[in-house]
């Protein structure tokens, strides 16, 4: 298993920026209705591995659907969802990082695991 690596990420216009420590060995490609339409590749981290450097979570556009446990947060300026936040089934907070929004990641080198999010 790879060690955690620090990445910077954010939205297209730059109003949202963050630093995240993540292991990209476990990236997923979900086929739920929103992930499929947005083409997101995701990895998940606990709050201590995520630092919002620019922007404010409360100022982002929040979209929820289905069970409403994930806050899909969009930059109100450019519309990019660079991360989301929610709770795990055991109630712990987590961040879902859109790997496509991370700097200096070779997306072609990743091996995303398919997840059947439509079942949930």
NUBA-189740 format. One record per residue (C-alpha): x, y, z; residue number from 1; residue in one letter. Coordinates in steps of 0.02 Angstrom, whole numbers. Layout:
N
@c1=X | c2=Y | c3=Z | seq=NUM | type=A;
...
This chain:
120
@c1=0 | c2=0 | c3=0 | seq=1 | type=X;
@c1=65 | c2=172 | c3=-45 | seq=2 | type=X;
@c1=93 | c2=305 | c3=83 | seq=3 | type=X;
@c1=-7 | c2=465 | c3=94 | seq=4 | type=X;
@c1=48 | c2=603 | c3=-23 | seq=5 | type=X;
@c1=3 | c2=787 | c3=-13 | seq=6 | type=X;
@c1=-94 | c2=861 | c3=-159 | seq=7 | type=X;
@c1=-168 | c2=1030 | c3=-194 | seq=8 | type=X;
@c1=-336 | c2=1044 | c3=-277 | seq=9 | type=X;
@c1=-481 | c2=1159 | c3=-308 | seq=10 | type=X;
@c1=-608 | c2=1225 | c3=-429 | seq=11 | type=X;
@c1=-581 | c2=1296 | c3=-603 | seq=12 | type=X;
@c1=-588 | c2=1482 | c3=-561 | seq=13 | type=X;
@c1=-478 | c2=1468 | c3=-406 | seq=14 | type=X;
@c1=-604 | c2=1527 | c3=-276 | seq=15 | type=X;
@c1=-593 | c2=1356 | c3=-193 | seq=16 | type=X;
@c1=-422 | c2=1283 | c3=-151 | seq=17 | type=X;
@c1=-369 | c2=1146 | c3=-31 | seq=18 | type=X;
@c1=-229 | c2=1032 | c3=20 | seq=19 | type=X;
@c1=-263 | c2=848 | c3=48 | seq=20 | type=X;
@c1=-157 | c2=701 | c3=103 | seq=21 | type=X;
@c1=-220 | c2=550 | c3=8 | seq=22 | type=X;
@c1=-174 | c2=380 | c3=-59 | seq=23 | type=X;
@c1=-229 | c2=369 | c3=-241 | seq=24 | type=X;
@c1=-216 | c2=179 | c3=-245 | seq=25 | type=X;
@c1=-401 | c2=168 | c3=-198 | seq=26 | type=X;
@c1=-484 | c2=286 | c3=-322 | seq=27 | type=X;
@c1=-661 | c2=240 | c3=-370 | seq=28 | type=X;
@c1=-770 | c2=271 | c3=-521 | seq=29 | type=X;
@c1=-950 | c2=274 | c3=-461 | seq=30 | type=X;
@c1=-1098 | c2=250 | c3=-577 | seq=31 | type=X;
@c1=-1227 | c2=340 | c3=-469 | seq=32 | type=X;
@c1=-1331 | c2=471 | c3=-558 | seq=33 | type=X;
@c1=-1221 | c2=620 | c3=-511 | seq=34 | type=X;
@c1=-1047 | c2=542 | c3=-521 | seq=35 | type=X;
@c1=-1080 | c2=468 | c3=-691 | seq=36 | type=X;
@c1=-1147 | c2=630 | c3=-764 | seq=37 | type=X;
@c1=-1002 | c2=731 | c3=-692 | seq=38 | type=X;
@c1=-868 | c2=602 | c3=-735 | seq=39 | type=X;
@c1=-795 | c2=606 | c3=-560 | seq=40 | type=X;
@c1=-655 | c2=496 | c3=-495 | seq=41 | type=X;
@c1=-656 | c2=493 | c3=-305 | seq=42 | type=X;
@c1=-548 | c2=456 | c3=-156 | seq=43 | type=X;
@c1=-602 | c2=477 | c3=25 | seq=44 | type=X;
@c1=-510 | c2=554 | c3=172 | seq=45 | type=X;
@c1=-548 | c2=596 | c3=353 | seq=46 | type=X;
@c1=-555 | c2=780 | c3=406 | seq=47 | type=X;
@c1=-378 | c2=781 | c3=476 | seq=48 | type=X;
@c1=-311 | c2=749 | c3=301 | seq=49 | type=X;
@c1=-405 | c2=894 | c3=219 | seq=50 | type=X;
@c1=-369 | c2=1080 | c3=237 | seq=51 | type=X;
@c1=-477 | c2=1208 | c3=147 | seq=52 | type=X;
@c1=-355 | c2=1346 | c3=104 | seq=53 | type=X;
@c1=-466 | c2=1460 | c3=1 | seq=54 | type=X;
@c1=-654 | c2=1476 | c3=6 | seq=55 | type=X;
@c1=-781 | c2=1434 | c3=140 | seq=56 | type=X;
@c1=-884 | c2=1275 | c3=144 | seq=57 | type=X;
@c1=-1037 | c2=1375 | c3=198 | seq=58 | type=X;
@c1=-1019 | c2=1490 | c3=48 | seq=59 | type=X;
@c1=-1019 | c2=1346 | c3=-78 | seq=60 | type=X;
@c1=-1177 | c2=1288 | c3=-164 | seq=61 | type=X;
@c1=-1238 | c2=1131 | c3=-75 | seq=62 | type=X;
@c1=-1335 | c2=998 | c3=-170 | seq=63 | type=X;
@c1=-1405 | c2=841 | c3=-88 | seq=64 | type=X;
@c1=-1509 | c2=699 | c3=-155 | seq=65 | type=X;
@c1=-1564 | c2=522 | c3=-115 | seq=66 | type=X;
@c1=-1525 | c2=490 | c3=71 | seq=67 | type=X;
@c1=-1452 | c2=666 | c3=90 | seq=68 | type=X;
@c1=-1296 | c2=610 | c3=183 | seq=69 | type=X;
@c1=-1172 | c2=686 | c3=60 | seq=70 | type=X;
@c1=-1155 | c2=873 | c3=34 | seq=71 | type=X;
@c1=-1103 | c2=898 | c3=-147 | seq=72 | type=X;
@c1=-1018 | c2=1068 | c3=-137 | seq=73 | type=X;
@c1=-1001 | c2=1172 | c3=-294 | seq=74 | type=X;
@c1=-907 | c2=1334 | c3=-322 | seq=75 | type=X;
@c1=-1044 | c2=1465 | c3=-351 | seq=76 | type=X;
@c1=-935 | c2=1551 | c3=-481 | seq=77 | type=X;
@c1=-875 | c2=1411 | c3=-597 | seq=78 | type=X;
@c1=-987 | c2=1267 | c3=-543 | seq=79 | type=X;
@c1=-850 | c2=1140 | c3=-511 | seq=80 | type=X;
@c1=-872 | c2=1010 | c3=-373 | seq=81 | type=X;
@c1=-693 | c2=984 | c3=-317 | seq=82 | type=X;
@c1=-744 | c2=897 | c3=-156 | seq=83 | type=X;
@c1=-895 | c2=841 | c3=-57 | seq=84 | type=X;
@c1=-920 | c2=803 | c3=126 | seq=85 | type=X;
@c1=-1032 | c2=688 | c3=223 | seq=86 | type=X;
@c1=-1037 | c2=549 | c3=350 | seq=87 | type=X;
@c1=-986 | c2=368 | c3=337 | seq=88 | type=X;
@c1=-1112 | c2=232 | c3=384 | seq=89 | type=X;
@c1=-1038 | c2=232 | c3=561 | seq=90 | type=X;
@c1=-1067 | c2=420 | c3=577 | seq=91 | type=X;
@c1=-889 | c2=484 | c3=551 | seq=92 | type=X;
@c1=-862 | c2=639 | c3=445 | seq=93 | type=X;
@c1=-767 | c2=614 | c3=281 | seq=94 | type=X;
@c1=-718 | c2=710 | c3=126 | seq=95 | type=X;
@c1=-743 | c2=643 | c3=-49 | seq=96 | type=X;
@c1=-607 | c2=716 | c3=-158 | seq=97 | type=X;
@c1=-635 | c2=736 | c3=-345 | seq=98 | type=X;
@c1=-466 | c2=669 | c3=-403 | seq=99 | type=X;
@c1=-489 | c2=757 | c3=-571 | seq=100 | type=X;
@c1=-472 | c2=922 | c3=-475 | seq=101 | type=X;
@c1=-301 | c2=881 | c3=-400 | seq=102 | type=X;
@c1=-143 | c2=960 | c3=-470 | seq=103 | type=X;
@c1=-5 | c2=853 | c3=-545 | seq=104 | type=X;
@c1=-98 | c2=688 | c3=-549 | seq=105 | type=X;
@c1=-73 | c2=574 | c3=-700 | seq=106 | type=X;
@c1=-252 | c2=516 | c3=-722 | seq=107 | type=X;
@c1=-202 | c2=387 | c3=-852 | seq=108 | type=X;
@c1=-92 | c2=300 | c3=-723 | seq=109 | type=X;
@c1=-236 | c2=275 | c3=-601 | seq=110 | type=X;
@c1=-333 | c2=113 | c3=-592 | seq=111 | type=X;
@c1=-506 | c2=168 | c3=-534 | seq=112 | type=X;
@c1=-613 | c2=31 | c3=-459 | seq=113 | type=X;
@c1=-793 | c2=30 | c3=-519 | seq=114 | type=X;
@c1=-925 | c2=54 | c3=-384 | seq=115 | type=X;
@c1=-1109 | c2=18 | c3=-418 | seq=116 | type=X;
@c1=-1177 | c2=174 | c3=-334 | seq=117 | type=X;
@c1=-1345 | c2=153 | c3=-421 | seq=118 | type=X;
@c1=-1386 | c2=13 | c3=-299 | seq=119 | type=X;
@c1=-1375 | c2=128 | c3=-148 | seq=120 | type=X;
